[in-house]
């Protein structure tokens, strides 16, 4: 099995998260971002602050883009907790 990318603290973030029912290299790279988003949600952080900090975009200047990014990545973060984690558990990285 090919080696997957490691999570990155400051990854490239696409405007829309993946929607496929399998883990992507993008998901592996964004694992830390997904966890931080879920933590922010649990803390009832304002979504605009989350996009400023994690996505490094200004939701006042680009409100539609910011909300689209937030919503799609939050959906993916929830998918990771409900289904995606199973893919992580089933993978053997050869170590």
N, C-alpha and C positions, 0 to 999 in steps of 0.2 A: 504494500500500500504506500502511495506517495506520502511524504511527510507534509503535514499541514503547517500553515504559518502560525507563529506564536502570537498571542495577544500583544497589542501595541498600546502604549499609553497615549500617544498622540497620532492616531491613524487618520488616513484619508476617510472622509465620511461622504457617502453618496447622498443625493437628494432623496432617494427612495431606497429603503432596505429591501433585501431579497424577500420573495414570497414563496419560494419553492419549499417542498416538504422534505428537504435534506439540508444538512449543514453545508455551507459554502466556505471558501477561503475567506471571503469577506466577514462571515460570522466569526470565524476563529480570530481574525484580526480585531474585531470589535467586542470580544467577550468582556473586557474591562468596561467599555462604554455601556454595554447592556446592563451590567451589574450596577454601575453608577446611576443609570437611569431608573432602575428599579428602587434603589436606595432613595433617590430624590423623590420618587412617587410616594414611597412609604413615609417620607418626611413631609409630604404635602408641599413640596417646593413648587414654585410657579414655573410652568413650562417654559416661559420666556427666559427665565434665568438658566434653566437647563440648557437651552439652545445656545445661549451666550457662552456658557462655560464649556460645554462639551463639543458643540458644533462650530463654535467661533464665528457665528453670524449674528447680525443685529436684527432681532425680530421686529423692531420698529421700522427699519428700512426695507425689510423683505418679509412682511408678515405671512403671506401665503406660502412662500417657500419654507420659512421657519416652521410653520405649523405642519406642513406636509412632511418635512423631515422628522419632526418630533413624533407625529402620529405613526408614521410607518416604522420608525425605529422602536417605538414603544410597543407596537404590535409584535415586532420581531422579538423583542426582549421577553414579552409574555409567552410567545411561542417557545422560546428557549426553555422557559421554566416548566412548560406543560408537555412539550414533546421533544424539542431539540436536544435536551440533555441526554436523552436515551441514545442518540447517535454518538454522543461523546463517550458514553459508557461502553458502547459496543465496539468502538474503534480500538485497534491494537496498533500502537505506533512503533512497535518493534523494539522498544527499550526493555 
